[in-house]
Amino acid sequence: MYKFIITIDCRPGTRDTILSRAPAVQAATRAEPGCIAYDFYTCTDNPERLVFVESWTDRAAHDFHMQQDYTKGFIAFHEQFHESLTFETVNVAD
């Protein structure tokens, strides 16, 4: 499994702008082969922070996702509203 967490600290007041486009991308992504989970969360401690949690069967499934036009478009759209972005690959603890 290929799983990761993306944390985005948004510029003040832009979180809802990003989230307005999220449902369409989420629906399309969840229909992709190899997608196990694709979820968006808001941080209760920081209202300007979004957390995306993605799980894929393997890296190839995620690579396919990254080539989709809706994925590229959503990334290009929300990048303008970032103060920072952290990408963390995670694994199940043994």
HUJO-V354953 format. One record per backbone hydrogen bond with DSSP energy under -1.0 kcal/mol. NH is the residue of the N-H (numbers start at 0). CO is the residue of the C=O. E is the energy in kcal/mol with one decimal. If there is no record, write none. Layout:
BEGIN
NH:CO:E
NH:CO:E
END
This chain:
BEGIN
1:55:-2.7
3:53:-2.3
4:87:-2.7
5:51:-2.9
6:85:-2.6
7:49:-2.9
8:83:-2.1
9:47:-3.5
10:80:-3.0
13:10:-2.0
17:13:-1.9
18:14:-2.5
19:15:-1.4
20:17:-1.5
24:20:-1.2
25:21:-3.0
26:22:-2.4
27:23:-2.0
28:24:-2.6
29:25:-2.6
31:28:-1.8
34:31:-1.6
35:54:-2.6
36:54:-1.8
38:52:-2.5
40:50:-2.5
42:48:-2.0
48:45:-2.1
49:7:-2.7
50:40:-2.7
51:5:-3.1
52:38:-2.5
53:3:-2.4
54:36:-2.7
55:1:-2.6
56:33:-2.4
61:57:-1.4
62:58:-2.7
63:59:-2.2
64:60:-1.9
65:61:-2.3
66:63:-1.1
67:64:-1.5
71:67:-2.4
72:68:-2.7
73:69:-2.0
74:70:-2.4
75:71:-2.4
76:72:-2.1
77:73:-2.7
78:74:-2.0
80:77:-1.7
81:78:-1.5
82:8:-3.7
83:8:-1.5
85:6:-2.5
87:4:-2.7
89:2:-2.5
END
